[in-house]
């Protein structure tokens, strides 16, 4: 008669695989239950502002606050508006001697459980307007994200002196 050990030998590889799978599944379950696995980005766009252009200028900046209450980062990839001929993500960078230079961005990260807070002096959207706007007017914008769907908001037109981060 064969010993128990000899009879079990053919099943050892399969039992090892089952044990490893059970261990991995248990670990993933614990990781997910603890909230570490991440959830999709959950975006809300607030504080949408379009700065009234200076006299004689057709370009200006639009700023938004994008809050992400989800567990995964997302990226703002573009912004569109029927009121704009073009809208480009941009960022002012220090050029020394109290000067700044603007650089165009292909996208901006919206961090998980965080926010992207745009300002006219940092990351913003440079907008080439199709026509004049006046303070108090609301202008529609659609923000396009890499993973989440587009979000449409109305930006309030404000004078430069009235812009505030809140």
Residue frames as qw, qx, qy, qz and C-alpha x, y, z in Angstrom:
[[0.000, 0.886, 0.463, 0.000, 0.00, 0.00, 0.00],
 [0.386, 0.523, -0.031, 0.759, 1.21, 3.42, -0.86],
 [0.306, -0.370, -0.490, 0.727, 1.84, 5.84, 1.96],
 [0.092, 0.869, 0.428, -0.231, -0.32, 8.90, 2.39],
 [0.173, -0.709, 0.273, 0.626, 2.61, 11.07, 1.36],
 [0.251, -0.081, 0.768, 0.583, 3.04, 9.26, -1.95],
 [0.183, 0.608, 0.759, 0.142, -0.70, 9.46, -2.68],
 [0.025, -0.897, -0.267, 0.352, -0.77, 13.25, -1.98],
 [0.447, -0.349, 0.372, 0.735, 2.31, 14.08, -4.08],
 [0.276, 0.377, 0.614, 0.637, 0.45, 14.61, -7.38],
 [0.113, -0.846, -0.491, -0.173, -1.87, 17.15, -5.70],
 [0.495, -0.520, -0.146, 0.681, 0.83, 19.33, -4.06],
 [0.224, 0.058, 0.293, 0.928, 1.22, 21.75, -7.01],
 [0.220, -0.577, -0.557, -0.555, -2.55, 22.28, -7.24],
 [0.520, -0.703, -0.441, 0.202, -2.87, 22.73, -3.48],
 [0.453, -0.294, -0.017, 0.841, -0.01, 25.25, -3.53],
 [0.047, 0.284, 0.409, 0.866, -1.77, 27.25, -6.24],
 [0.391, -0.676, -0.559, -0.279, -5.06, 27.19, -4.31],
 [0.555, -0.596, -0.315, 0.488, -3.31, 28.34, -1.11],
 [0.337, -0.113, 0.140, 0.924, -1.48, 31.17, -2.94],
 [0.109, -0.458, -0.514, -0.717, -4.72, 32.31, -4.61],
 [0.477, -0.705, -0.524, -0.009, -6.59, 32.28, -1.30],
 [0.511, -0.460, -0.162, 0.708, -3.83, 34.33, 0.33],
 [0.188, 0.086, 0.307, 0.929, -3.82, 36.85, -2.54],
 [0.257, -0.583, -0.575, -0.513, -7.62, 37.14, -2.51],
 [0.522, -0.674, -0.446, 0.272, -7.62, 37.67, 1.25],
 [0.426, -0.307, -0.005, 0.851, -4.98, 40.39, 0.95],
 [0.034, 0.263, 0.436, 0.860, -6.82, 42.17, -1.84],
 [0.372, -0.669, -0.599, -0.235, -10.08, 41.99, 0.09],
 [0.508, -0.620, -0.305, 0.515, -8.43, 43.55, 3.16],
 [0.326, -0.099, 0.198, 0.919, -6.75, 46.21, 1.01],
 [0.117, -0.445, -0.535, -0.709, -10.04, 47.15, -0.64],
 [0.458, -0.695, -0.553, -0.003, -11.98, 47.11, 2.64],
 [0.485, -0.507, -0.177, 0.690, -9.42, 49.48, 4.14],
 [0.264, 0.925, 0.169, -0.215, -10.00, 51.92, 1.26],
 [0.362, -0.605, 0.480, 0.521, -6.46, 51.58, -0.06],
 [0.572, 0.251, 0.687, 0.370, -7.48, 50.17, -3.44],
 [0.002, 0.230, -0.223, -0.947, -8.73, 53.55, -4.61],
 [0.421, 0.620, 0.629, -0.206, -12.00, 54.52, -6.11],
 [0.448, 0.543, 0.388, 0.595, -12.56, 56.32, -9.40],
 [0.150, 0.003, -0.099, 0.984, -12.06, 60.06, -9.47],
 [0.034, -0.754, -0.656, 0.030, -15.16, 61.95, -8.33],
 [0.326, 0.075, 0.073, 0.940, -14.87, 65.48, -9.65],
 [0.003, -0.864, -0.486, 0.131, -16.73, 68.66, -8.82],
 [0.399, 0.308, 0.110, 0.856, -15.88, 71.97, -10.50],
 [0.229, -0.845, -0.423, 0.234, -16.47, 75.07, -8.39],
 [0.240, -0.783, 0.064, 0.570, -15.44, 78.71, -8.30],
 [0.584, 0.371, 0.481, 0.538, -15.45, 79.15, -12.08],
 [0.033, -0.852, -0.080, 0.517, -14.31, 82.67, -12.99],
 [0.612, 0.487, 0.296, 0.548, -13.48, 84.40, -16.26],
 [0.302, -0.539, -0.084, 0.782, -11.46, 87.57, -15.85],
 [0.407, 0.875, 0.232, -0.123, -12.77, 90.49, -17.89],
 [0.720, 0.250, 0.121, 0.635, -10.09, 91.31, -20.46],
 [0.243, -0.535, -0.040, 0.808, -8.23, 94.58, -20.18],
 [0.443, 0.777, 0.140, -0.424, -9.48, 97.24, -22.64],
 [0.416, 0.725, -0.446, -0.322, -8.43, 96.50, -26.20],
 [0.059, -0.356, 0.933, 0.021, -7.50, 92.89, -25.44],
 [0.787, 0.010, -0.306, -0.535, -9.37, 89.77, -26.57],
 [0.696, 0.040, -0.694, 0.178, -7.47, 87.31, -24.39],
 [0.438, -0.609, 0.332, -0.572, -7.85, 86.67, -20.71],
 [0.165, 0.197, -0.939, 0.229, -7.72, 83.91, -18.11],
 [0.762, -0.353, -0.232, -0.490, -10.35, 81.54, -16.79],
 [0.052, 0.350, -0.836, 0.420, -9.84, 79.80, -13.45],
 [0.797, -0.273, -0.359, -0.402, -11.58, 76.88, -11.81],
 [0.321, -0.431, 0.770, -0.344, -11.33, 74.83, -8.65],
 [0.772, 0.067, -0.546, -0.317, -11.64, 71.10, -9.33],
 [0.490, -0.440, 0.629, -0.413, -12.24, 69.00, -6.22],
 [0.644, 0.165, -0.722, -0.192, -11.59, 65.25, -6.44],
 [0.624, -0.427, 0.433, -0.491, -13.22, 63.29, -3.61],
 [0.971, 0.141, -0.153, -0.117, -12.35, 59.95, -5.25],
 [0.752, -0.521, 0.355, 0.191, -9.39, 57.70, -4.60],
 [0.734, 0.174, 0.393, 0.526, -7.70, 58.05, -8.02],
 [0.119, -0.494, 0.188, 0.841, -5.98, 60.94, -9.76],
 [0.568, 0.665, 0.470, 0.115, -7.41, 62.33, -12.98],
 [0.378, -0.199, 0.248, 0.869, -6.03, 64.81, -15.49],
 [0.346, 0.804, 0.231, -0.425, -7.63, 67.91, -16.94],
 [0.626, 0.057, 0.535, 0.565, -6.69, 67.64, -20.62],
 [0.140, 0.268, 0.375, 0.876, -8.54, 70.55, -22.24],
 [0.125, 0.554, 0.513, -0.644, -11.17, 73.24, -21.80],
 [0.143, 0.328, 0.606, 0.710, -13.66, 74.42, -24.41],
 [0.126, 0.568, 0.470, -0.664, -16.27, 77.16, -24.58],
 [0.420, 0.670, 0.537, 0.294, -18.59, 78.46, -27.29],
 [0.043, -0.990, -0.061, 0.117, -17.45, 81.95, -26.26],
 [0.383, -0.695, 0.487, 0.364, -13.79, 81.15, -26.94],
 [0.680, 0.621, -0.340, -0.190, -11.99, 80.70, -30.23],
 [0.684, 0.246, -0.627, 0.281, -9.26, 78.95, -28.28],
 [0.615, -0.703, 0.202, -0.295, -8.62, 77.91, -24.71],
 [0.703, 0.358, -0.553, 0.269, -5.26, 76.57, -23.56],
 [0.767, -0.604, -0.146, 0.162, -4.05, 75.24, -20.25],
 [0.441, 0.667, -0.276, 0.534, -1.14, 77.39, -19.13],
 [0.701, -0.592, -0.239, 0.317, 1.09, 78.07, -16.18],
 [0.113, 0.933, -0.232, 0.251, 3.06, 81.14, -15.20],
 [0.874, -0.168, -0.175, 0.422, 6.63, 80.38, -14.20],
 [0.318, -0.879, 0.093, 0.342, 9.07, 82.70, -12.47],
 [0.731, 0.568, 0.023, 0.378, 11.51, 84.18, -14.98],
 [0.594, -0.231, -0.182, 0.749, 13.50, 86.15, -12.40],
 [0.150, 0.012, 0.046, 0.987, 13.75, 89.91, -11.90],
 [0.330, 0.370, 0.491, -0.716, 10.04, 90.09, -10.90],
 [0.486, 0.321, -0.443, -0.681, 9.02, 88.72, -14.30],
 [0.683, 0.052, 0.698, -0.211, 7.05, 85.66, -15.32],
 [0.260, 0.279, -0.692, -0.613, 6.82, 83.62, -18.46],
 [0.797, 0.100, 0.273, -0.530, 3.89, 81.53, -19.56],
 [0.037, 0.260, -0.921, -0.287, 4.17, 77.94, -20.71],
 [0.744, -0.001, -0.257, -0.617, 1.43, 75.84, -22.25],
 [0.385, -0.238, 0.852, -0.263, 0.48, 72.56, -20.57],
 [0.381, 0.004, -0.799, -0.465, -0.88, 69.41, -22.20],
 [0.629, -0.497, -0.562, -0.204, -2.69, 68.42, -19.00],
 [0.149, -0.528, 0.486, -0.680, -2.94, 69.18, -15.29],
 [0.402, -0.128, -0.893, 0.160, -3.27, 66.55, -12.55],
 [0.556, -0.514, 0.024, -0.653, -6.27, 66.61, -10.22],
 [0.150, 0.302, -0.888, 0.314, -4.98, 64.63, -7.21],
 [0.549, -0.379, -0.736, -0.119, -7.00, 61.92, -5.48],
 [0.486, -0.695, -0.471, 0.243, -8.74, 63.28, -2.38],
 [0.367, -0.365, 0.010, 0.855, -7.41, 66.71, -3.27],
 [0.324, 0.860, 0.327, -0.218, -8.03, 69.72, -5.45],
 [0.494, 0.234, 0.276, 0.791, -6.66, 71.62, -8.40],
 [0.050, -0.863, -0.326, 0.382, -7.00, 75.30, -7.55],
 [0.530, 0.458, 0.267, 0.662, -6.31, 77.52, -10.53],
 [0.178, -0.797, -0.165, 0.552, -5.26, 81.16, -10.18],
 [0.504, 0.862, 0.034, 0.041, -4.50, 83.87, -12.74],
 [0.039, -0.861, 0.505, -0.052, -0.93, 83.87, -11.35],
 [0.466, -0.326, 0.822, 0.014, -0.27, 80.12, -11.57],
 [0.169, 0.149, 0.910, 0.348, -2.13, 77.44, -13.49],
 [0.406, 0.483, 0.290, -0.719, -5.05, 78.80, -15.50],
 [0.565, 0.448, 0.641, 0.264, -6.80, 78.61, -18.86],
 [0.061, -0.370, 0.233, 0.897, -5.77, 81.23, -21.40],
 [0.412, 0.591, 0.688, -0.087, -8.88, 82.15, -23.37],
 [0.080, -0.066, 0.392, 0.914, -9.15, 83.92, -26.72],
 [0.338, 0.487, 0.605, -0.531, -12.66, 85.35, -26.65],
 [0.318, 0.432, 0.682, 0.497, -14.91, 85.54, -29.72],
 [0.061, -0.737, -0.302, -0.601, -16.59, 88.72, -28.46],
 [0.045, -0.473, 0.414, -0.777, -16.83, 91.10, -25.52],
 [0.534, -0.442, -0.713, 0.106, -17.94, 90.00, -22.05],
 [0.174, -0.663, 0.119, -0.719, -19.13, 92.12, -19.16],
 [0.007, 0.187, -0.798, 0.573, -18.90, 91.69, -15.39],
 [0.559, 0.076, 0.502, -0.656, -21.71, 89.57, -13.99],
 [0.740, 0.334, -0.363, -0.456, -22.19, 87.66, -17.24],
 [0.743, -0.245, 0.620, -0.061, -22.05, 83.85, -17.09],
 [0.474, 0.582, -0.561, -0.349, -20.04, 82.04, -19.76],
 [0.973, -0.091, 0.152, -0.148, -20.29, 78.25, -20.30],
 [0.140, 0.644, -0.751, -0.049, -17.10, 76.15, -20.22],
 [0.984, -0.063, -0.077, -0.147, -16.62, 72.40, -20.57],
 [0.211, -0.686, 0.696, -0.040, -13.66, 70.83, -18.80],
 [0.899, 0.232, -0.331, -0.169, -12.43, 67.58, -20.36],
 [0.509, -0.609, 0.593, -0.137, -10.72, 64.96, -18.19],
 [0.230, 0.408, -0.859, -0.206, -8.63, 61.91, -19.13],
 [0.091, -0.080, -0.986, 0.117, -10.71, 59.41, -17.12],
 [0.205, 0.504, 0.637, -0.546, -13.89, 61.16, -16.04],
 [0.345, 0.662, 0.578, 0.330, -16.46, 62.52, -18.41],
 [0.193, 0.392, 0.060, 0.898, -16.62, 66.17, -19.40],
 [0.206, -0.617, -0.588, 0.481, -17.97, 68.64, -16.84],
 [0.147, 0.584, 0.312, 0.735, -19.82, 71.78, -17.99],
 [0.305, -0.595, -0.455, 0.588, -19.96, 74.83, -15.73],
 [0.189, 0.887, 0.228, 0.354, -20.74, 78.52, -16.05],
 [0.548, -0.107, -0.216, 0.801, -17.92, 80.91, -15.24],
 [0.083, -0.922, -0.323, 0.194, -18.80, 84.27, -13.75],
 [0.499, 0.566, 0.005, 0.656, -17.11, 87.21, -15.48],
 [0.477, -0.805, -0.183, 0.302, -15.27, 89.35, -12.90],
 [0.235, 0.921, -0.251, 0.182, -12.92, 92.33, -13.04],
 [0.658, 0.297, -0.539, 0.434, -9.27, 91.60, -12.24],
 [0.054, -0.419, 0.474, -0.773, -9.57, 93.66, -9.06],
 [0.725, -0.248, 0.169, -0.620, -12.54, 91.54, -7.92],
 [0.807, 0.139, -0.572, -0.047, -10.96, 88.13, -8.46],
 [0.406, -0.574, 0.601, -0.380, -10.41, 86.14, -5.31],
 [0.221, 0.218, -0.948, -0.071, -9.49, 82.51, -4.73],
 [0.037, 0.298, 0.906, -0.298, -12.81, 81.94, -2.92]]
